[in-house]
Amino acid sequence: MKPRKKKARLAPCAIQAVQLKITLKYIQPPIWRRIVVSDRTSLGDLHWVIQKVMGWDDDHMHAFYIDDIEYAGPETAEDCGGLCDYDFCLHQVIKRPGQKFTYEYDFGDRWMHAILVEKIEPAADSMILPRCVRGARACPREDCGGVGGYESMLEVKRNPTKERLSYWGEPSWVLEFEPESFDLEAVNRRIQPSQQP
């Protein structure tokens, strides 16, 4: 009687840290964030991270476009018969550094985000993921009307008149907006609640 061969055991795959640069398209100077996430992060969870690091309120639909395939939130995917972003992790859709893909938020205002895969490397045990490592400028106000509305709002902020401010409703909504502000610590507190003191 031949001895039975033992089945080879597959070693668990090491978790990789993926560094992404997210840049809001069509706005100059650029509004951007650099984040590091686990490659086991689902696209649905990446959506949540992007919302927090950019400063959006998650009030609208969204989708990722990777290699001509659309991955949308659960409601959108169900309504349109598409792929749900929670069913796919980064390691399934990201293949190499230098890869680019797009994230769209708010199908009315059409905020398009260019995402560049900058690095993929083994995650150290001490790494806190997700985390934001750098960024610049404040995210536009939610529902300001897309890129054109954002630029109009900045123009009103530079040259405020009663008539121009009345268009936006509450004047403080425009006047208190600080387009150059970016607080890295505050961003990381939003995505790492367990790290708060």
ZAMARGU-4260 file (C-alpha; in steps of 0.2 Angstrom, whole numbers, plus 5000, padded with zeros to 4 digits):
<rodrens>
0) 5000/5000/5000 | 5007/5017/4995 | 5008/5030/5008 | 4996/5045/5004 | 5004/5061/4999
5) 5002/5075/5010 | 4993/5090/5002 | 5004/5105/5000 | 4999/5119/5012 | 4998/5136/5004
10) 5006/5149/5015 | 4995/5164/5018 | 4999/5179/5007 | 5008/5193/5016 | 4998/5209/5017
15) 5004/5223/5006 | 5004/5241/5009 | 4997/5251/4994 | 5002/5269/4993 | 4989/5279/4983
20) 4989/5298/4977 | 4972/5304/4975 | 4970/5321/4965 | 4954/5330/4962 | 4953/5333/4943
25) 4952/5349/4934 | 4956/5360/4948 | 4972/5371/4949 | 4982/5372/4961 | 4978/5354/4964
30) 4968/5347/4979 | 4976/5330/4983 | 4979/5317/4997 | 4992/5303/4998 | 4986/5288/5008
35) 4992/5271/5013 | 4980/5256/5014 | 4980/5237/5015 | 4979/5228/4999 | 4965/5218/5007
40) 4954/5234/5008 | 4938/5232/4998 | 4934/5246/4985 | 4919/5250/4996 | 4930/5253/5011
45) 4942/5263/5000 | 4927/5274/4995 | 4924/5277/5014 | 4943/5282/5016 | 4943/5293/5001
50) 4927/5302/5008 | 4936/5305/5025 | 4953/5310/5018 | 4946/5322/5005 | 4933/5329/5016
55) 4917/5324/5007 | 4901/5320/5017 | 4896/5304/5008 | 4879/5311/5003 | 4879/5305/4985
60) 4883/5290/4974 | 4900/5285/4968 | 4909/5273/4957 | 4927/5267/4953 | 4933/5265/4935
65) 4947/5252/4934 | 4953/5245/4917 | 4936/5250/4909 | 4926/5241/4922 | 4914/5250/4934
70) 4913/5246/4952 | 4899/5255/4961 | 4891/5256/4978 | 4878/5243/4983 | 4863/5253/4978
75) 4870/5259/4962 | 4876/5241/4957 | 4860/5233/4961 | 4849/5246/4952 | 4861/5246/4936
80) 4866/5227/4937 | 4884/5232/4939 | 4898/5226/4950 | 4897/5230/4969 | 4913/5238/4975
85) 4912/5229/4992 | 4915/5213/4983 | 4932/5217/4976 | 4948/5220/4986 | 4963/5231/4980
90) 4974/5216/4977 | 4961/5209/4965 | 4961/5225/4954 | 4978/5233/4957 | 4992/5224/4948
95) 5007/5236/4948 | 5014/5253/4954 | 5011/5266/4941 | 4993/5259/4938 | 4980/5273/4937
100) 4961/5273/4939 | 4947/5285/4943 | 4935/5287/4957 | 4919/5298/4954 | 4909/5305/4968
105) 4892/5314/4966 | 4885/5310/4948 | 4877/5327/4948 | 4892/5338/4952 | 4904/5324/4944
110) 4919/5326/4956 | 4932/5315/4947 | 4947/5309/4956 | 4963/5303/4948 | 4971/5289/4958
115) 4989/5284/4955 | 4996/5268/4963 | 5013/5275/4969 | 5020/5260/4979 | 5016/5242/4984
120) 5026/5235/4997 | 5025/5222/5012 | 5016/5230/5026 | 5026/5231/5043 | 5018/5224/5058
125) 5019/5241/5066 | 5010/5250/5052 | 4994/5259/5056 | 4982/5257/5041 | 4974/5266/5033
130) 4983/5282/5035 | 4985/5299/5026 | 5004/5304/5024 | 5002/5320/5015 | 4990/5332/5006
135) 4986/5349/5000 | 4971/5361/5000 | 4954/5359/5007 | 4941/5349/4998 | 4927/5359/4989
140) 4911/5362/4998 | 4898/5348/4996 | 4884/5353/4983 | 4893/5368/4977 | 4890/5364/4959
145) 4905/5354/4953 | 4921/5362/4946 | 4912/5377/4939 | 4902/5381/4954 | 4918/5379/4965
150) 4927/5391/4954 | 4912/5403/4955 | 4912/5402/4974 | 4931/5406/4976 | 4928/5421/4965
155) 4914/5427/4976 | 4925/5424/4991 | 4939/5435/4983 | 4926/5449/4978 | 4911/5447/4990
160) 4896/5458/4987 | 4879/5457/4995 | 4871/5452/4979 | 4884/5439/4974 | 4884/5431/4992
165) 4865/5430/4992 | 4866/5418/4977 | 4874/5405/4989 | 4861/5407/5003 | 4871/5409/5019
170) 4886/5421/5017 | 4896/5412/5030 | 4896/5396/5019 | 4907/5405/5006 | 4916/5417/5017
175) 4922/5405/5031 | 4928/5392/5018 | 4947/5391/5018 | 4953/5384/5001 | 4971/5382/5006
180) 4969/5373/5023 | 4974/5355/5026 | 4976/5347/5043 | 4984/5330/5042 | 4981/5326/5060
185) 4963/5330/5059 | 4962/5319/5043 | 4970/5304/5052 | 4958/5306/5067 | 4944/5304/5054
190) 4950/5288/5047 | 4958/5280/5063 | 4946/5283/5077 | 4954/5269/5087 | 4970/5280/5088
195) 4962/5294/5096 | 4968/5298/5114
</rodrens>
